[in-house]
Amino acid sequence: MCLIRRRLVLSIGFLILLAAGCEAPKPPETTEAPGPKTKEDVLAIIRPILQPIRDTVRPPAGVAPPGVSDEQREQIIAALRDAILHYGDTEHGREALRALGREIEDLAKEARDLERWRLVSICVDAYDMLKMESAAIKRLDERARMMLAQPKIEVKGFMEDKEKNDYYVFMHVTDRATGSRRTVTMREGEEVDDLRLVRIIGRNKGVRLEYLKIEGLFFDIEF
Protein backbone atom coordinates (compact mmCIF):
# COMPACT_ATOMS: atom_id res chain seq x y z
CA MET A 1 0.00 0.00 0.00
CA CYS A 2 2.87 2.37 0.88
CA LEU A 3 4.46 1.66 -2.45
CA ILE A 4 1.27 2.57 -4.28
CA ARG A 5 0.96 5.82 -2.32
CA ARG A 6 4.59 6.71 -3.08
CA ARG A 7 4.07 6.11 -6.81
CA LEU A 8 0.86 8.23 -6.79
CA VAL A 9 2.66 11.11 -5.08
CA LEU A 10 5.49 10.92 -7.61
CA SER A 11 3.06 10.88 -10.53
CA ILE A 12 1.22 13.94 -9.23
CA GLY A 13 4.48 15.77 -8.69
CA PHE A 14 5.63 14.95 -12.19
CA LEU A 15 2.38 16.31 -13.64
CA ILE A 16 2.73 19.53 -11.61
CA LEU A 17 6.29 20.02 -12.90
CA LEU A 18 5.18 19.33 -16.47
CA ALA A 19 2.33 21.81 -16.22
CA ALA A 20 4.63 24.46 -14.77
CA GLY A 21 6.98 24.11 -17.73
CA CYS A 22 4.25 24.65 -20.35
CA GLU A 23 2.82 28.03 -21.20
CA ALA A 24 -0.91 28.42 -21.75
CA PRO A 25 -1.74 28.81 -25.47
CA LYS A 26 -2.18 32.44 -26.58
CA PRO A 27 -5.54 33.45 -28.06
CA PRO A 28 -5.38 34.04 -31.82
CA GLU A 29 -4.67 37.63 -32.81
CA THR A 30 -7.66 39.43 -34.32
CA THR A 31 -6.95 41.23 -37.61
CA GLU A 32 -9.01 44.18 -38.79
CA ALA A 33 -10.74 43.78 -42.12
CA PRO A 34 -9.07 45.93 -44.78
CA GLY A 35 -10.87 48.89 -46.32
CA PRO A 36 -12.32 52.26 -45.25
CA LYS A 37 -13.66 52.51 -41.71
CA THR A 38 -15.58 55.81 -41.74
CA LYS A 39 -17.89 57.86 -43.94
CA GLU A 40 -15.02 60.26 -44.65
CA ASP A 41 -12.80 57.37 -45.74
CA VAL A 42 -15.39 56.19 -48.25
CA LEU A 43 -16.07 59.72 -49.51
CA ALA A 44 -12.36 60.21 -50.17
CA ILE A 45 -12.52 57.16 -52.45
CA ILE A 46 -15.80 57.85 -54.29
CA ARG A 47 -15.85 61.66 -54.67
CA PRO A 48 -13.40 61.62 -57.63
CA ILE A 49 -16.09 59.76 -59.61
CA LEU A 50 -17.88 63.09 -60.15
CA GLN A 51 -14.80 65.08 -61.15
CA PRO A 52 -15.69 65.34 -64.89
CA ILE A 53 -19.04 66.92 -63.88
CA ARG A 54 -17.38 69.30 -61.40
CA ASP A 55 -14.80 70.37 -63.99
CA THR A 56 -17.62 71.32 -66.38
CA VAL A 57 -19.89 73.05 -63.86
CA ARG A 58 -17.10 74.74 -61.90
CA PRO A 59 -14.16 75.28 -64.27
CA PRO A 60 -11.20 77.35 -63.07
CA ALA A 61 -11.29 81.03 -63.97
CA GLY A 62 -10.40 81.57 -67.61
CA VAL A 63 -10.73 77.89 -68.52
CA ALA A 64 -13.44 76.76 -70.93
CA PRO A 65 -15.71 74.03 -69.51
CA PRO A 66 -14.54 70.71 -71.00
CA GLY A 67 -17.95 69.01 -71.07
CA VAL A 68 -18.66 65.35 -70.31
CA SER A 69 -18.31 62.89 -73.19
CA ASP A 70 -20.54 59.84 -73.71
CA GLU A 71 -17.60 57.66 -72.69
CA GLN A 72 -17.13 59.62 -69.45
CA ARG A 73 -20.86 59.37 -68.79
CA GLU A 74 -20.67 55.58 -68.97
CA GLN A 75 -17.56 55.57 -66.76
CA ILE A 76 -19.34 57.64 -64.10
CA ILE A 77 -22.35 55.30 -64.06
CA ALA A 78 -20.13 52.19 -63.94
CA ALA A 79 -18.01 53.65 -61.11
CA LEU A 80 -21.12 54.48 -59.07
CA ARG A 81 -22.40 50.95 -59.59
CA ASP A 82 -19.09 49.57 -58.27
CA ALA A 83 -19.16 51.96 -55.31
CA ILE A 84 -22.60 50.71 -54.31
CA LEU A 85 -21.41 47.09 -54.51
CA HIS A 86 -18.28 47.77 -52.43
CA TYR A 87 -19.60 50.17 -49.79
CA GLY A 88 -23.39 49.84 -49.77
CA ASP A 89 -23.40 47.05 -47.18
CA THR A 90 -22.02 49.14 -44.29
CA GLU A 91 -23.64 52.06 -42.49
CA HIS A 92 -20.67 54.39 -43.03
CA GLY A 93 -20.64 53.40 -46.69
CA ARG A 94 -24.33 54.19 -47.09
CA GLU A 95 -23.82 57.54 -45.35
CA ALA A 96 -21.04 58.38 -47.82
CA LEU A 97 -23.21 57.40 -50.80
CA ARG A 98 -26.04 59.60 -49.50
CA ALA A 99 -23.61 62.51 -49.15
CA LEU A 100 -22.45 61.94 -52.71
CA GLY A 101 -26.09 61.96 -53.83
CA ARG A 102 -26.63 65.35 -52.22
CA GLU A 103 -23.62 66.70 -54.10
CA ILE A 104 -24.98 65.30 -57.37
CA GLU A 105 -28.24 67.18 -56.72
CA ASP A 106 -26.30 70.41 -56.15
CA LEU A 107 -24.31 69.87 -59.37
CA ALA A 108 -27.55 69.26 -61.30
CA LYS A 109 -28.97 72.56 -60.06
CA GLU A 110 -25.79 74.40 -61.04
CA ALA A 111 -25.91 72.79 -64.49
CA ARG A 112 -29.53 73.95 -64.81
CA ASP A 113 -28.53 77.52 -63.95
CA LEU A 114 -25.91 77.33 -66.71
CA GLU A 115 -28.52 75.83 -69.10
CA ARG A 116 -26.29 72.79 -69.59
CA TRP A 117 -29.23 70.45 -70.06
CA ARG A 118 -27.27 67.43 -71.22
CA LEU A 119 -25.17 67.74 -68.08
CA VAL A 120 -28.36 67.94 -66.00
CA SER A 121 -29.44 64.69 -67.65
CA ILE A 122 -26.10 63.06 -66.72
CA CYS A 123 -26.54 64.16 -63.10
CA VAL A 124 -30.06 62.70 -63.06
CA ASP A 125 -28.76 59.36 -64.35
CA ALA A 126 -26.02 59.36 -61.70
CA TYR A 127 -28.52 60.23 -58.96
CA ASP A 128 -30.86 57.44 -60.07
CA MET A 129 -28.03 54.92 -59.63
CA LEU A 130 -28.02 55.69 -55.89
CA LYS A 131 -31.75 54.87 -55.57
CA MET A 132 -32.44 58.14 -53.76
CA GLU A 133 -35.66 60.16 -53.90
CA SER A 134 -35.75 63.89 -54.61
CA ALA A 135 -38.61 66.05 -55.88
CA ALA A 136 -36.04 68.57 -57.15
CA ILE A 137 -34.27 65.90 -59.22
CA LYS A 138 -37.59 64.79 -60.72
CA ARG A 139 -38.36 68.36 -61.79
CA LEU A 140 -34.88 68.78 -63.24
CA ASP A 141 -35.27 65.51 -65.14
CA GLU A 142 -38.56 66.64 -66.70
CA ARG A 143 -37.12 70.03 -67.64
CA ALA A 144 -33.96 68.50 -69.13
CA ARG A 145 -35.98 66.05 -71.22
CA MET A 146 -38.08 68.86 -72.66
CA MET A 147 -35.09 71.08 -73.32
CA LEU A 148 -33.14 68.31 -75.01
CA ALA A 149 -36.20 67.59 -77.17
CA GLN A 150 -36.17 71.20 -78.39
CA PRO A 151 -35.28 71.15 -82.10
CA LYS A 152 -32.23 72.93 -83.46
CA ILE A 153 -33.17 75.92 -85.59
CA GLU A 154 -31.25 77.57 -88.43
CA VAL A 155 -32.65 80.61 -90.21
CA LYS A 156 -31.92 80.25 -93.94
CA GLY A 157 -33.65 83.29 -95.43
CA PHE A 158 -36.60 85.65 -95.71
CA MET A 159 -39.09 86.41 -98.42
CA GLU A 160 -41.46 89.36 -98.69
CA ASP A 161 -44.91 88.91 -100.22
CA LYS A 162 -45.73 92.46 -101.21
CA GLU A 163 -49.21 91.61 -102.43
CA LYS A 164 -50.21 90.22 -99.04
CA ASN A 165 -47.87 92.50 -97.11
CA ASP A 166 -46.35 89.47 -95.42
CA TYR A 167 -42.88 88.18 -94.59
CA TYR A 168 -41.97 84.49 -94.71
CA VAL A 169 -39.06 82.96 -92.87
CA PHE A 170 -37.31 79.84 -94.19
CA MET A 171 -35.77 77.68 -91.45
CA HIS A 172 -34.11 74.32 -91.07
CA VAL A 173 -35.60 72.40 -88.12
CA THR A 174 -33.41 69.51 -86.88
CA ASP A 175 -34.59 66.83 -84.46
CA ARG A 176 -31.72 66.52 -81.96
CA ALA A 177 -32.62 62.93 -81.07
CA THR A 178 -32.75 61.52 -84.61
CA GLY A 179 -30.73 64.07 -86.56
CA SER A 180 -33.49 64.35 -89.17
CA ARG A 181 -33.91 67.79 -90.69
CA ARG A 182 -36.65 69.49 -92.64
CA THR A 183 -37.23 72.97 -94.06
CA VAL A 184 -40.24 74.94 -92.85
CA THR A 185 -41.72 78.25 -93.92
CA MET A 186 -43.38 80.37 -91.25
CA ARG A 187 -44.99 83.73 -90.81
CA GLU A 188 -45.27 85.72 -87.60
CA GLY A 189 -47.73 84.04 -85.25
CA GLU A 190 -47.60 80.61 -86.94
CA GLU A 191 -46.74 77.40 -85.05
CA VAL A 192 -44.71 74.42 -86.29
CA ASP A 193 -43.16 71.53 -84.29
CA ASP A 194 -43.95 73.08 -80.88
CA LEU A 195 -42.43 76.36 -82.07
CA ARG A 196 -44.16 79.68 -82.60
CA LEU A 197 -42.63 82.45 -84.66
CA VAL A 198 -43.15 85.46 -82.42
CA ARG A 199 -41.61 88.11 -84.65
CA ILE A 200 -38.88 88.97 -87.12
CA ILE A 201 -36.05 90.92 -85.50
CA GLY A 202 -34.95 94.18 -87.14
CA ARG A 203 -34.53 94.18 -90.89
CA ASN A 204 -34.41 90.43 -91.34
CA LYS A 205 -31.56 90.06 -88.84
CA GLY A 206 -33.11 87.11 -87.05
CA VAL A 207 -36.25 85.77 -85.44
CA ARG A 208 -37.71 85.39 -81.97
CA LEU A 209 -39.28 81.99 -81.32
CA GLU A 210 -41.30 80.52 -78.46
CA TYR A 211 -40.82 76.87 -77.45
CA LEU A 212 -44.38 75.88 -76.63
CA LYS A 213 -43.51 72.82 -74.52
CA ILE A 214 -42.18 75.12 -71.82
CA GLU A 215 -44.39 78.05 -70.98
CA GLY A 216 -42.68 81.40 -71.35
CA LEU A 217 -39.54 80.09 -73.04
CA PHE A 218 -38.51 82.54 -75.78
CA PHE A 219 -35.23 82.55 -77.70
CA ASP A 220 -33.67 84.44 -80.56
CA ILE A 221 -31.98 82.98 -83.65
CA GLU A 222 -29.74 85.24 -85.72
CA PHE A 223 -29.63 85.05 -89.50
Secondary structure, 3 states (H helix, E strand, C coil): CHHHHHHHHHHHHHHHHHHHCCCCCCCCCCCCCCCCCCHHHHHHHHHHHHHHHHHHHCCCCCCCCCCCCHHHHHHHHHHHHHHHHHHCCCHHHHHHHHHHHHHHHHHHHHHHHCCCHHHHHHHHHHHHHCCCCCHHHHHHHHHHHHHHHCCEEEEEEEEEECCCCEEEEEEEEECCCCCCEEEEEECCCCEECCEEEEEEECCCCEEEEEECCCCCEEEEEEC
